[in-house]
Amino acid sequence: RAPVDCPPPDAERLDDVRARMLGVMDTIARAHPDGDEVLVVAHGGVISVYACHLLGMSFNALRRLRVDNASLTVVTPPRLQTINDTTHLPDALQGPHPQRLDIVTNRTRSSGGPP
């Protein structure tokens, strides 16, 4: 529940994962100075670490982020545009879509509908 405070034995430190990921993203950005769209395929844990970094979250919140297989996370550094988008997949392969709280009515509604 607290991977920074209680890391698994012999696991790479999450700060090291972030440093490695940021180095890769810098290399990609330098190779595409005109802002080309680039597809980066990575393990969900690495994507979660990068998302935490972009959101300024502690890595102890890492497991609160859901990154399904074949999902899309769109980043325009330093902004996280989307995370765990599975709408491009057939219905049978889509993960559950998050619910969001309607602050005004205090009800939940599907994230696919209007705000």
N, C-alpha and C positions, 0 to 999 in steps of 0.2 A: 504493500500500500504506500510505501514511501521509498521509492528506489534511490533517491539521493541520500537519505538518512540511513537506509539499510540495503545497500546494493547486494545483488546476488553474488555468491562467491565466484571469483575468477571472471567476473563480467567486466566488459569495457565500461569505464565511467561515462555517464551521460554527458558531462562537459566535454569529454574527448570525442564522443559521437557528434556533438554539436560542432566542435571545431573542425572535424573532418568534413561534415556536411557543408559548413560555410565555405571551406576551402574549395570543395567541388563546385558549389554554386558560383563562387567568384571566378573560377576557371571557365565555367560555362558562359557567364556574363561577358568575360573578356573575349571569348571566341565568337560572340554574337553581339557586337557593339551597337547594331542597329535595332535591337529589341526584337529579334526574331522569336517566334514561339518555339519552345523546345520541350520535348517530352522527356522526362526523367522518370525512370522506373526504379522503385526502391522498396525496401521492406517497410511494412506498416510502422514498425518501431522507429525507424529513421524519420519517416514522414511525421510521426507524432512529436519527435524531438524538435524537428524544424518548426512545426506549428507552434509548439510551446515557446520556442525562441521568438518567433514573429509576434506572438501574442503577449510576450513578456510574462509568461506563466512559469511558476516553479515546475521543475521536472517531477516533483512529487505529485502533480496533477496529471501526469502523463496518461495514466490509465483511464482517465475520464474522457479522453478523446477516442472516438471510434474511427478506425480506418479499415474498412472491409477490403478483401481481395478484389482486385480489378476496379476499385473505386478511383475517382479522379479528385485530386486536390489541386486547386489552381492558385498559383502564387504570382504576384507581381511585386517583387521585393520593394519595399519592406511590408507589403500588405498580403494578408492571407485572404484570397477572394472566396474560395469554397473549400470545404473539406468533406471527404467521404461521399461524394456524389456518385450514386449508382444508377441514376435514371437512364443512362445509356444502355444498361443491361436488360435482357429479357426479364419480365416480371418474376419468373421463378428464381432468378439469380440476384434480384435486388434485395439489399438488406432492409431492415425496418427503417422507415424514415422517422426522423425525430419529431416529437411533438413540441410545440412551443406554447407558452402560456399567453393567452389573450389577457393583457393587463386590465383592460376596461371591464370585461365581463367575467374575468376570473375563470374562463373555460379554456380547454386545450383545443387546438385545431391542427390539422395536418400542415406540415411545412410547405406543402405544394400549393396551397390556396393563397388568396390575397391576404394581406396583413389586416 
